[in-house]
Amino acid sequence: MSSLAIVAASLLPLLLVYVVFRRPGTVRKIQGPPSPSWIFGNTLQLLLSAQYGEHEFAWQKLYGAVYRLKNCFGDRLMVSDPAALHCIVNSSHFKLAPALENQLYLINGRKSLLLVPAEEHKSLRAALNVGFTAAAVRGYQSIFEKAASRLTEELNSSSSATIDICPLLSFATLSTIGEAVLGQSPEDLGEELIQNNLEIVKLAATQSRLQILAEAITSRLPAWLFRATARLPTPTLKTIRAARRLAYELGNRIVQEKRAAARDGLDTDGDLFGVLLNEDASGTTKNGLAGDVLAAQTALMLTAGQETTATTLILGLRELARLPAFQADLRSEITTNAGNIAYDSMPLLNAFIKESLRMFPVVPIDDRIARQDTVIPLSEKITLSTGEDISEIFIEKGQIVSIAIASFQRLESRWGKDAHEFNPNRWLQGSAYSGGEALGPYANLWVLHDGHDSIAYFPRSLSFLGGPHNCLGWRFAISEMQIFICELVRRFSFALPEDDALRIRLATTLMPVMSNGQKGAPLIVSRIS
């Protein structure tokens, strides 16, 4: 008997045991659209469609809340089933997918809250949360109001009725991050950082076949090799490295200035960094964080809170322009409450914000990878290609699973038959389905029933994600949006241009695009007399 046959014979019992007792993965049996490309699979349809969601939402309608797509290498599961999502966002069995992890490393650095190991993440998040509690966010309200006032001055000074609101809102949200988080005016941030920030925004607005393929390849590299390639002297990588360096230098300078102010007995609690830094200037934050760790969060603070909030506001205002009656009612609510605004108690305002977040989750897809073999449950059974109905999916270690946020927030079983329509009234009339798993952090809404205020619970959107990794700054974003919308709608009316041809496409995040392919969102802005 040959040596090869001897080896095969010796392994046969083990192979039989494996075949009999292994739990076969079901992913390859899950139905999904045919692949148009042997290199890219369905990736170009998903990421480079002219209007974001034109394929994704059609696939969901055809294949259900869980279906399989072909990636550049291997398969991914697109998941919008509520029970499955609840499991994925709350389970330690999943972590950031390699391509997303690489992207976050480039922009924010390895000490960022998003990338530190689990135990370190827990303690760092707890420390930073001091500056994002409801009480802390109320302390930033005057900063938001000042930024909103500056924004209305910019609009008032415009000589044109049709205004691209993208650059104005982008700068406004950058200024609130600078002042509320860092205690720095736009001028204090420095011209180099602001210009580099604009370059980063431009880079984030690009998405190409080559980039998609490059990300797919680099996601397979060992971490040390990827970090070595990240030091290559390409223009794009130079811009990204400069942004990270400038952010860290700014954060480090602010930490030193806050310490010096504390030593001089000055109050430093007017911004997030000031709230976090220890009054006795011992070199650590109130929760034991070293100054360099706090400084290392600066890039994340600048990137996470600027374009995300600006884009939600932009796309929401465009929908408001389509709804003149609702716009008039919202303006009436705002003017009625002028002078003593309790933002959380304004039903129309909060319904509008909730619907904007539901329809336009700025990060519509968030990829995870299974750390180990695991099982995810389903709210509704799905039928495999074999004809078998299943109520749970066995996921093998290394499987990419996409948290399909935009699809979840268009799920008709969750949001109603008009799930694809912008309808703020769904939050007021109880038309939103209130059962099922609570996924995101932003849930409660004061509503008016029979002339009396009462609290109602509606489905939570996933725009701020969910579980232990939900967006730390969600209260910050909501408060900022409430104040900006109140100021803008009180002073201006909004309408769409006659030649409106705006599309929404996916770059790094959702992005409004004009007919020339450039980022922009023109609106007819009229002063309220």
Order of alpha helices (4+ residues) and beta strands (2+ residues): alpha-alpha-alpha-beta-beta-alpha-beta-alpha-alpha-alpha-alpha-beta-alpha-alpha-alpha-alpha-alpha-alpha-alpha-alpha-alpha-alpha-alpha-alpha-beta-beta-beta-beta-alpha-alpha-beta-beta-alpha-beta-beta-beta-beta
